[in-house]
Amino acid sequence: MTSVHVHPRLGEVTLSQTLRARRISISVRATGVVRLSFPYGVSQKRALAFLEQKAGWIEAARERLSRKRAALPEQLPPAEAKARIEELRRAAKADLPARIERIAAQTGLKYAKLTIRASRTKWGSCSGQNHISLSLFLMTLPEHLRDYVIVHELCHTVHHNHSPRFHALVDRLVGGREKPLNRELRGFVIR
């Protein structure tokens, strides 16, 4: 169930009560749009109280994202943007399948299928059937962050969540560097 709540400081916030939510969580998109997700069994009142507690964090996140957007180059004309995506697609198809095969072999983790998409919302995802999808925009990242995203998605073939056990596995496979790598990755915007 989705609705819109108008917060006095934050403006419009999308409320999403969903079966997929395991806990109350807040996401702030690059555009500044705020989404509050919460599971059934949690009242809207409790979710909004959580939102209120996090209002300062949300404002800081919006400010950070705004600074990032301001530092980005101007939008490309449509023809150039299309050419850039095709160039990234070719590079991704040449690099990512072999890269995920190598990392899967090194870690002993198995996936069912790989797809490469022009996803602008996530670097990667893993379905319940262990189908991994990687964004062709991974090609804009340094190689060590491409590897980190792939390890992260491969770990979802074992733990289909972001539980402490999932993070422990990722951390072990990246040599105890999950937090700094994740922090570094957050410094990049899919574009």
N, C-alpha and C positions, 0 to 999 in steps of 0.2 A: 504494500500500500504506500503510495507516494503522495505527498502534499507539500505545500509551500507555507513556511512560517516567516513572518516579517519580524526580524529582531531589531530592537531600537538602535543598537550600535553597528550591527553587521549587515543590515538590510535583509534581502531575501535569502532564506536558507531552505534547501530542499530536504524534506524529512522523508526517509525511506525505511519503513518497517518491513523487514524481509526475512524469509526462512533461512537465507544464506548467511545472515549476520550471526556471529557467535557472541559479539559484545557490542557495546556502544562505540562507534568510531566516527571520526570526522575526517573528511578529505577536502582539500582546497585545490581547485584546478588552477592551471596557469593563468586562466582568465580572471581568477579571483572568486569564481562560483564556489559556494560552500555546500557540502552535502553531509547530512547527519544520518548515519545508518544505525539501526538498532534492531535487535531480535524481537520476535513475538515473546510475550512474557515480561517485557520491559515497557513500562507505561511511557506515554509521550511526555508526561510531566517530568519523569526522571531523566529522560533523554534530553529534554530542554534544560534541565538543571545542569547536566554535564556540559552542554553547549555553553551555558553561561560561565561555568568554571573555566572553560577553554577560550573565552572570547579574546583575551590578550594574546594567546598563542596564535589564534586565527589571524588577528590583525598583523602580527609580526610576520606570519607566513605570507600574507597578501603583500606586505611591503617588500619582502625578499623576492617574491615572484615578479612584482612590478619592476624592481631594479634589474632583474634578469632579463625581462622583456625589453626594457629600455636599452640594454646593452646588445641586444640581438640586431643583426643586420636587417635592413628593410625587406619586406616581402618581395619575392621575385615575381616578375610578370608571369602569367599563367603558362606560356609556352616554355619559358626557362625553368619554371618549377616542375613541369612535366618531364622535361629533359633531365633535370637533376634526379628526380625519382627513378627514372629508367636507368640512369647511371648507377645509382645506389642499388637498385634491384639486381643489375648485372653483377656488381661487386659482391653483394650479399650471397647470390647464388654460387659465385665462385669460391667464397670464403666459408660461409656458415655451415654447410653440410659437412665438410671435412673437419671443421673445428669442433662441432658437436660430437662427431664420431670419435675424434681423438680424445676429447674430454670424457666421453662415456666409457671408452676403453680404459682410460687411466683411473677413473673412479669406480668402475664396476657397476655403474648405474645404467639402466636400460630404459629406452623410450620406444614407443610404438611407431611414431610417425613425426616428421618435421614438415612444417609449412612456413613459408616466409611471406609476410604481409607488410603492407604499408601502414601499419598501426601507429597512430600518433598518441595513443593514450597509455600504452605500456610497452616496455622494452621486450617483454616476452610473457608467455602464459603456458600453463600445462593443464590439460583437461583431465577429468577423472579416468579417461581411457589411456592416459599417458601420451597423448598427442601434444607435442610441443610446437608452439607457434612463436616465431621470432620476428621482431620488427626489422625491416630493412634499414631503418635508421640506426641500428646498432653499428653500422659501418661508419657513422660519424664519431664513434667513441674510440678511445685508445684501446689497443688490443687486450690489455689486462682487464679492462672493464667489460669488454665483450665476453671474455672467459668467465668473469664473475657472474654475469647475467645468465650464461649458459649453465654454470654450476648451480645457481639458484633454481633455475627451472628443472634441471635434472633431479635435484633434491625433492622437488614436488612429486616425483614418481614414487617416492618412498613415503613422504608425509604430505598429504593433500591439504595443507593448512600452513599457518605461520606459527606453529606451536614452539615452545622452548626446544623440543626434540628436533624440529625442523631446523631452527637456527643453530643448534649445536652441531648438526651434520654439516650445514653450509660452512660454519666457522672452521670445523675440522678440515674440510676439503680445501679451504682457501688459506690454510696455514695460520689460523687464528686472526685473520684480518677482515672478518665479515663487516664489523662496524665501520672501520675506516674506508673500506671499499664502498659500502653503501652510502656513506657520507659523501664520498667523492662522486659517486654516480648521481646523487641528488643535485650536484652542481651543473648537470647537463640537462638541457631541455630538448625534447623530441621536436625537430623542426625540419 
